[in-house]
Amino acid sequence: MFSCTFKPEFNFKIMRRVVVILFLLVQTISQAQDYKSNIKASFSDYLDAIVNLEFERSMDYMLPEFFEIVPREQLVGLMEQTFNNPDIHFKIKNPEILKVEDAQKIDGKYYALLTYANDMEIQLQAEADETSEEKGMRVSLTQAAFEQSFGKDNVVYNDSLDQYLVHSEKDVYSISENGVTDWKFLVLEEKQKAILEKLLPAQLIED
């Protein structure tokens, strides 16, 4: 009768290898989940800074190389000018991260595409002596401009408040040196394609 005997030390070696493999697998899955959580947490902090008009703090989450093209102080000043313009009342509401794609490594850096949405309340200061005809023209031209930028279905005009409610969805590249922490962000704007070409790998620009 055929019989087979396993040595205890052989069983121990096999079990140890299995445990190590399972540990590494769990660690890999955990890290894969953690980096997306880190992206979401950092981008939520970035949005929070914008919503609360803390523009200097929001710069800490932007890609540092961007400031080689547009100086940090200049960008902060532009944002302050936009949000503090007495002729425009501007408020960001309901920021939401919609999805984070899997990261990919290109030329030593990690890139993960993020999509987010927010609503904006925008009110333009009318002239004191504006006629009803002039108001109609102003509203029509402004709404057409917003619809061209954000899509017709994403722009609603409230006549009683003379206010526009705009829904915006944007794509952002999250960028990290190690692929886990210290994520920086670069918002994708078609009008800034020349700048994006200087900051992103050609592969991502083509995509």
C-alpha positions in Angstrom: 0.0 0.0 0.0 1.4 3.4 -1.1 1.8 6.0 1.7 3.2 9.5 1.7 4.6 11.3 4.7 5.2 15.1 4.8 7.9 16.4 6.9 6.8 19.0 9.5 9.5 21.4 8.4 8.3 21.2 4.8 4.8 22.0 5.8 6.0 24.9 7.9 7.9 26.4 5.0 4.9 26.1 2.7 2.6 27.7 5.2 5.1 30.5 5.8 5.2 31.2 2.1 1.4 31.2 1.9 1.2 33.6 4.8 3.7 35.9 3.2 2.0 35.9 -0.1 -1.4 36.6 1.5 0.1 39.4 3.6 1.6 41.0 0.5 -1.7 40.7 -1.4 -3.6 42.3 1.4 -1.0 45.1 1.6 -1.2 45.7 -2.1 -5.0 45.9 -2.0 -4.9 48.1 1.0 -2.4 50.5 -0.7 -4.5 50.6 -3.8 -7.5 51.7 -1.8 -5.5 54.1 0.3 -4.1 56.1 -2.5 -7.5 56.9 -3.8 -8.7 57.8 -0.3 -5.6 60.1 -0.1 -6.5 61.7 -3.4 -10.1 62.3 -2.3 -9.1 63.7 1.0 -6.5 66.1 -0.4 -8.8 67.3 -3.2 -11.6 67.8 -0.7 -9.3 70.1 1.3 -8.4 71.9 -1.9 -12.1 72.5 -2.7 -12.8 73.5 0.9 -10.1 76.2 0.6 -11.6 77.6 -2.6 -15.2 77.6 -1.2 -14.0 79.4 1.9 -12.0 81.9 -0.2 -8.7 80.7 1.3 -6.8 81.1 -2.0 -3.3 81.1 -0.5 -4.0 77.8 1.2 -5.5 76.3 -2.0 -2.2 76.9 -3.8 -0.5 74.3 -1.6 -2.5 71.6 -3.5 -1.7 72.8 -7.0 1.1 71.3 -9.1 4.3 73.3 -8.2 5.5 73.4 -11.8 2.4 75.4 -12.7 3.8 78.3 -10.8 6.8 78.4 -13.1 4.3 79.4 -15.8 1.9 81.5 -13.8 3.5 82.9 -10.6 1.8 81.8 -7.3 1.3 85.4 -6.2 -0.2 86.4 -9.5 -2.7 83.5 -9.5 -3.8 84.3 -5.9 -4.3 87.9 -6.9 -6.4 86.9 -9.9 -8.6 84.7 -7.8 -9.1 87.4 -5.2 -9.9 89.9 -7.9 -12.5 87.6 -9.4 -14.2 86.7 -6.1 -14.1 90.2 -4.6 -15.2 92.0 -7.7 -18.2 94.2 -6.6 -19.8 93.9 -10.0 -20.0 90.1 -9.7 -21.4 88.0 -6.8 -19.9 84.6 -7.1 -20.5 81.6 -4.7 -19.5 78.0 -5.1 -21.8 75.3 -3.6 -22.1 71.6 -3.3 -18.7 70.5 -4.3 -18.6 66.7 -5.0 -16.0 64.2 -6.2 -17.7 62.0 -8.7 -14.9 59.4 -9.5 -11.2 58.7 -9.3 -9.7 56.6 -12.1 -6.8 54.1 -11.5 -3.4 55.8 -11.3 -0.8 55.1 -14.0 2.9 55.6 -13.9 4.5 57.7 -16.6 8.1 59.0 -16.6 8.6 58.4 -12.9 5.3 60.1 -11.7 1.8 58.8 -11.0 -1.3 60.3 -12.6 -4.9 59.6 -11.6 -7.8 61.3 -13.4 -10.4 62.7 -11.1 -13.8 64.1 -12.0 -15.7 66.5 -9.7 -18.8 68.7 -9.8 -20.0 71.9 -8.1 -22.7 74.4 -8.4 -22.1 78.2 -8.8 -24.4 81.1 -8.0 -23.4 84.0 -10.2 -25.0 87.4 -10.1 -23.9 90.3 -12.2 -24.4 93.8 -10.9 -26.8 95.7 -13.1 -26.6 99.4 -13.9 -28.8 101.6 -11.8 -30.6 103.1 -14.8 -30.8 99.8 -16.8 -33.9 99.6 -18.8 -36.0 96.4 -19.2 -34.7 96.1 -22.8 -31.1 96.5 -21.7 -31.7 93.9 -19.0 -33.1 91.5 -21.5 -30.1 91.9 -23.7 -27.7 91.5 -20.8 -29.4 88.4 -19.6 -29.6 86.8 -23.0 -25.9 87.4 -23.9 -24.7 86.3 -20.4 -26.8 83.1 -20.5 -25.6 82.3 -24.0 -21.9 82.7 -22.8 -22.5 80.4 -19.8 -24.3 77.8 -21.9 -21.4 77.7 -24.4 -19.0 77.1 -21.5 -21.0 74.7 -19.4 -23.7 73.3 -21.6 -27.3 74.5 -22.0 -28.8 72.0 -19.5 -26.3 73.2 -16.8 -27.4 76.8 -16.7 -30.6 78.1 -15.1 -31.5 81.8 -14.8 -33.6 83.0 -11.8 -35.4 86.2 -12.9 -36.6 87.1 -9.4 -33.0 87.1 -8.1 -31.4 88.1 -11.4 -29.0 85.2 -10.7 -27.6 82.3 -12.6 -27.2 78.8 -11.2 -24.5 77.0 -13.1 -23.6 73.3 -12.7 -20.1 72.5 -13.6 -18.2 69.2 -14.0 -14.5 69.2 -14.6 -11.6 66.7 -15.0 -8.5 67.1 -12.9 -5.2 65.2 -13.0 -4.0 64.1 -9.5 -0.2 63.8 -9.6 2.2 62.2 -7.1 5.9 61.3 -7.0 5.3 58.1 -5.0 1.8 57.2 -6.1 0.4 57.1 -2.6 0.7 60.5 -0.8 1.4 64.2 -1.5 -1.0 64.5 -4.4 -1.1 67.7 -6.3 -3.8 68.8 -8.8 -4.0 70.2 -12.3 -7.5 71.2 -13.6 -8.0 70.4 -17.3 -9.2 73.4 -19.2 -9.5 73.3 -23.0 -8.5 77.0 -23.1 -5.3 76.2 -21.2 -4.1 73.4 -23.6 -0.8 75.2 -24.3 0.0 75.2 -20.5 -1.2 71.6 -20.1 1.2 70.5 -22.8 4.1 71.8 -20.8 3.0 70.0 -17.6 1.6 66.7 -18.7 3.1 63.8 -20.6 2.2 63.7 -24.3 0.3 60.4 -23.7 -2.1 62.1 -21.4 -2.6 65.1 -23.7 -3.5 62.8 -26.6 -6.0 60.9 -24.4 
